[in-house]
């Protein structure tokens, strides 16, 4: 079976997933935020098989999320540092952290976002810096950008259409002749 | 090779990843937020192989993120609706959306978060509802919760230690006799 190339989809969510690659990669990025940089450090933290770790680190470098920096010549050894794009992944990790704590920590909280000064756990909410308004599903929605194709516009209008038509009426049926929802390479 | 069970790790980020299962599952959740509920709707939207879609939908139901609801008896047909835990995944999608747009949309924006009334694109930032303060890496950090084990506390203190010791001094070397970083089942 051919592996689907998520980074060739126009949806920015799909494309982000294509860049991160795999679950292990997300945990490697997490550890990079904890200050880990060297192969054996990631290995000690994640207990991941070395060949898998090598592959994931290479992918993260190719995707532009980690940068390789040599720290020893003999033997050649490298450190891995977050790039600007890698550092911007932090809010995704914070969102996953909050979601995990809210729903999948029945025995109690193991890690949480805290204020550096007071150590009080944060209650993170999304706010629109443009309006100062809290972002909720009632006040904000995902809408098409200038580069949205016909399929994507259809997908985005579907929910509005469905809400108007009533739950049992509207069915998702994108226009068959519309531009494909994948970007040609 | 045995597949690692991420949902058995104490880290809430790892555990969240264990629940979502796989990239396709994230796109299925995305489409559920767009109002899709039926098998053929997800199929039409994602162009995913039917056996793969069946598997992913079943996993999302088992993980408690989607609920199955029968809408036809003959033939038996089901709809898939977001549960409360599933709906709370929305900020993760929004964070992925913003990250994708910031870094992986060189040809322009295809989809974005917009204000429902004005259609103006949002600039989402994280704010702590407790303090009203903007959450950044300078003001907030991930700290241990009451259920943090020794390994996790070590990981969280490492960065502080490293910043104090200077970048070339501190190495990640968790205490070997500490409690394992995986939850026994």
Interface residues (C-beta under 8 A of the other chain):
Chain A: X1 X4 X6 X7 X10 X11 X12 X13 X14 X15 X16 X17 X18 X19 X23 X24 X26 X27 X30 X31 X33 X34 X35 X36 X38 X41 X44 X45 X47 X48 X49 X64 X85 X87 X88 X89 X90 X91 X92 X93 X94 X95 X96 X97 X98 X99 X100 X101 X102 X103 X104 X105 X107 X108 X109 X110 X111 X112 X113 X114 X115 X116 X117 X119 X120 X121 X122 X123 X124 X125 X126 X127 X128 X129 X130 X131 X133 X135 X137 X138 X139 X140 X141 X142 X143 X144 X145 X146 X147 X148 X149 X152 X155 X156 X158 X159 X162 X163 X170 X171 X172 X173 X174 X181
Chain B: X1 X4 X6 X7 X10 X11 X12 X13 X14 X15 X16 X17 X18 X19 X23 X24 X26 X27 X30 X31 X33 X34 X35 X36 X38 X41 X44 X45 X47 X48 X49 X64 X85 X87 X88 X89 X90 X91 X92 X93 X94 X95 X96 X97 X98 X99 X100 X101 X102 X103 X104 X105 X107 X108 X109 X110 X111 X112 X113 X114 X115 X116 X117 X119 X120 X121 X122 X123 X124 X125 X126 X127 X128 X129 X130 X131 X133 X135 X137 X138 X139 X140 X141 X142 X143 X144 X145 X146 X147 X148 X149 X152 X155 X156 X158 X159 X162 X163 X170 X171 X172 X173 X174 X181
